[in-house]
């Protein structure tokens, strides 16, 4: 079972209903965080909730588990395509038969040569074994096609129904394989185009804060769907002074955020500390190799950590009487690694000691291994 695929399917169904995570959480009497983790694939709904969710979205439970809709018309459509292709093949057979016969025989010869060469140079190795197996499968397929186009297969079988079944099956298999190969090529082309065209967006304009934090559904780097950002204030208080602010966004496949901001709350400091204290501090030790210690010179007053998405936290200078400044930090991503170098977009003094979200970070290897 692919939990990430199931999570993406649940998110798609919610978006089709035009619901927020908060609205869906109320519908099933669960927390916003539970809905968020369903949709990232970190956790999945309890079995007792699956039927209710399936009824709510008007889908089958099996579709949720598989992470995709099932088309009842698929078999019928494939049969119709196969019948039409069989008719077409019969009409064009006389024109194409010789070309196909030569091509099929050449294919058999080439696969035999490839199989012999791979066998002679074989060394114990999983990849080489898979290559030999794949070549053998290709050889078998080419043999069947050659027997068919040369008429040998028809001579072997005198049963007309059996011959027709073989024809239809062969054509359908070729059609299905071709369809999926083209689909994969198209999909990889789209992903490559998205990845190469993705740009790093950096905003230092605090006037955009209210537009991008906790809202901004029509903006390209909106953070409203991440419950973790509740550590950040909903809006910049009117009596607060912004001493620094930088928001970095990058989205090659999924949104990645690196944000830091320091506010001098002045008279509103105690009220904001109360709000942050109510959020609490999650256990963050060992997540992305973090040591569990606070950044040097700071006390963390609120923390939302996630073993998949990263960290959002707020901190104040330690042992600083009369201080009214609070620094907010967010490093949010997915797939257990950042595509950006965090040191290029975050002050090192704000990073949690030991933090490593590089592509080859040990935590990712551990989690992917699990």
N, C-alpha and C positions, 0 to 999 in steps of 0.2 A: 504494500500500500504506500503510495506517494503522498505523505502528509502535506508537503508544500503545494502539490497540485490540488489536493482537496481544499486547502486553505484559499487558494486563488479562486477556486470554483465558488466557495462560500462568499468571498468578497464580491465576485461578479454578480451573484444572485442578490446580494444586498444592494449593490449599485443599481441593478435593474428595478428594484423596489423603491429606489431613490430615498434610502434610509441612511442615517448616520449610525456610527457604531453605538452611540449613546441610546438612540431610539430602539435599535435592535436589542440592546442589553435590557432595556425596560420591558420589551416584549416577552423575553424569556426569563426575566427576573435574575439576571446575572450581572457581573460587573463589566464595565467598559473594557478593562484589561483582558477579561476572558474572551470577549469578542475579538479584540486585537490579536490575541495569541491563536485563536482559531484560524484567523485569516492569514497569519504568517506561517502557519503549520507547526508552530512551537508546541501547542497543545491542541487537542481536538475535543469536540463536545462529548459529554457523557452519553452512553448508550441510551439512557432514559430520555435524552433530549433529541436524539436523532430523528425519531418519528415526528415529533412536534415541529422540528425545523423543516423536515421534508414536506409536511402538510402545509406549513406556512408559505413555503416557496413553490408549492405545487410541483414537486419533483419526486422521483423515486429515491428511497434510501440508498439503493445501489449506485445511483448517479452521484450522490454526495460522496460515498466511499471511493468511487472510481475517479471523482473529480471532473466529470464530463457528462453531457447529455447523450442519451442514446436515441438514435433515429429508428423508429419503427418501420420507416419506408426504405431503409438501407438495402435489405435483401431484395426487395422488389425492384429497386432502381438498378442494382447491380445486374439482376437477371435481364432487365430490359436492355441495358447497355450491351450485355453479352450476346443476346439474341441479335441485336442490330449489327454488332461486329461480326458475328458468325455469318450473317447474311452477306455483309459486305465482303468478307473474306472469300466466300464461295463465288461471288461474282467476279472478283479480281484475281482469283487463284491462278487461272491460266496465264495471266500476264506476269504475275510475280513469282510463280512457282520456281522457275529456273534460278532466278536471283536468290531466292530464299534458300533453295537447296545448296547452292554453292556457298552461301554465307554460313549456313548451319554446319556444313562439313568442315569449313575453315575454322569455325568456332570450336568444334570438337578437337581438331588437330592442335590448335593453339592451347587449349586447356590441358591436353595430354602432355604437351611439351612443358607447360608451366608446372604441372604436377610432378613430372619426372625431375625437372631441375630443382624444385623445392625439396623433393625427397632426397636427392643426392647430396645436397648441401645442408641437410637438416641437422640442427643442433638442438638439444633439449632446451626449450624456451616456450613460454605460454603464447607469446605473440606469434612465433613461428608455427606453433601447433594450430592456432586459429587460422593462420593464413593457408596452411595446407588443407585444413578442413573446409574452408570457404572455397578453395579451388576445386576440391573434390565435389562439393555441392554444385558448383557451376558446371563441372563436367557432366554430372548426372542430368542436369537440366538441359544442357546442350544435346546430349544423346537422345533424350525424349523428343526434343524439338526436331532433331534430324530424322529420327524414325518416322515422325509424323509427316514432315514435308516431303520426304522421299517416297511415301506411300507404303513403306514397310509395315507401319503400325496398322494400317487398314487391312493388309493381307493377313497379319497375325490374328486379328480379331474379325470374325465373320458376323458378329452381332452388331447390327446397325445402331441400335440404341446405345450400346457401349461405346462405339466409335464417336457418336454424336456427343455423348457425355464427356469423352476425352477432349474433343475439340473445344467444347464450351468451357471445360475446366481450364484447359491450357490458355485460352484467350482471356478468361477472367483473371487467372493468376498473373498473366503478363500485364493486363490492364491495371490491376491493383498495385503490383510492384512498381510499374511506371508512375502511377499516380502518387505513391508515397515518396518515391525518389524525387520527383519534381517538387512535391510539397516541401520536402526537407531542404532542397536546394533553395527554394523560394524563401523559406523561413530563415535559413542561415544568411541569405543575402539581406533580408530586412534587419536582422540582429546586427550584422556587420555595419550596415548603413547607420543604424541608431548609435552604435558604439563610437564610430569614427566621427559622427557629427555632434556628439555630446560636448558641451562646453562647461567650464567651471564658472559659475556665477558668484561674484563677490559683491555684497552690499555693505556699505558703511554709513548709509543714510538712515538715521534713527527715525526719521519721519515715515519710513516704510515699515516700522516695527508692527504697528497695529494692523497693517495690511497683510503681513506674512505670518505672524505668530497667532495661533489659535483661530485663524480664519483664512481668507485668501483662496477660496475654492476655485476661483477663476484665474489664479496666478500660477506661474510655472513652478515656483518652489514654495507652495503653501505647506504648512506644517500642521494644519488643523486635524488631520486624521491620526496624529500621533498623541496618544494620551500622556506619554512621557513628558511632553512639553508643558504639562500643568505646573511643573516646578517654576516655569517662567511666569511673571505676572500677566494677567489678561491684557492690560494696557499699561503704558508708562504713566505712573501717577503724576498729576499736574504739579505737585510740589517737589518732585524728585529731579535731580540733576544727573544727566547721562555723562559719565566721564570717559567711557569707551564702548564701542559697539562694532562688531563685525559678524556678518552672516555669510557663510560659504555654502553653496549648493552645487551638487554634481549628480547627474542622472544618466548614466550609461544604460542601465537596465532598471534600477530602482533608486529612489531618491536617497541621497547621502547628505548629511548636514553637519557642519562644524561651526558652532556659534559661541561667542563669548561676549558678555556685556557686564559693565559695572555701573550700578546706580547708587547715587548718594540720596538716600531716602529722607534724610533730615528728620523732621518731626514725625514722619510716617514710618520710621525705622522699626519701632516696637510692634506696630500693627503687622508689618510685613514679616517680621521674625515669627510672630504668632502664626501667620498663615503657613509659613514654611515648616515650622515645627510640627504642625498638624499633619503635614504630608509624611514626615518621618524620613529616616535614612535606611534604605535597603542594604542588605548585606552585599558587598561588592568584591569581597576577597576572592582571588583566583580567577575571576571572570576576565578574559583577555589578559591573563598573567598579571593582573593588578595585585599588588602586595597586600592591600587592605588598609594601607596607611593613607592619611590625608596629604594633599600637597603641602610642601614645606611652608610654614608660616600661615597656614589657613586652618579653620575649623569648618567642616561641612555641616550645614544646618538642615539640608534637605537633599534627598538622593532618590532617583528612580533608576535602578539598574535593571538590565535585561540581558540574559545570557545569549540572546540572538541580536538585539538591536543596539546594544551599547549603553551609554550613560547620559543622564541629564541631572545636574546637581547645582546647588547654590552654596556659597561659602562666604565666610567673613574672616578678616584678619584676626589671628589669635592674639590673646592678651593685649587687646587694643582698647583701652577704656575711652569711652566717648565716641567710638567709631559709629558711623551711620551708613557705611558703604557695604553693599552686598554685590558679589560677583556671581553671575549666572553662566553656566557652561553646558553645552550640549554637543555630544559626539554620537550621532545616530546614523546607523547604516543597517545592512542586512547581509546574509550569506557569510557571516563570520569574518568579514574583512572589509577594509576601506580601499577604494581605488585611488584615493589621494594620500599624499604624505601628510599626516596630521601636523607635523612640525612646521610645515609651510604655511598653515592657516590657523594655528593655535599657539598661544604663548606657552612655552614649556613649563613655566611656573604654575600654570593652571591645570596641567595634566596630572592624572592620578599616577603615582609611582608604579613603574613596571608596565604601564599600558602599552600593548602591542596589538595593533589591528592590521598589520601589513599582510600581504597576500599569503606569505608562508609562516604566519604566526603559529606558535605551538598550540594555542587554544583551538584554532580552527582545525588543525590536523587531528586533535583529540576528538572534537565534536563530529567531524566528518567521518572519522574512523568508527565512532559509535553508530 
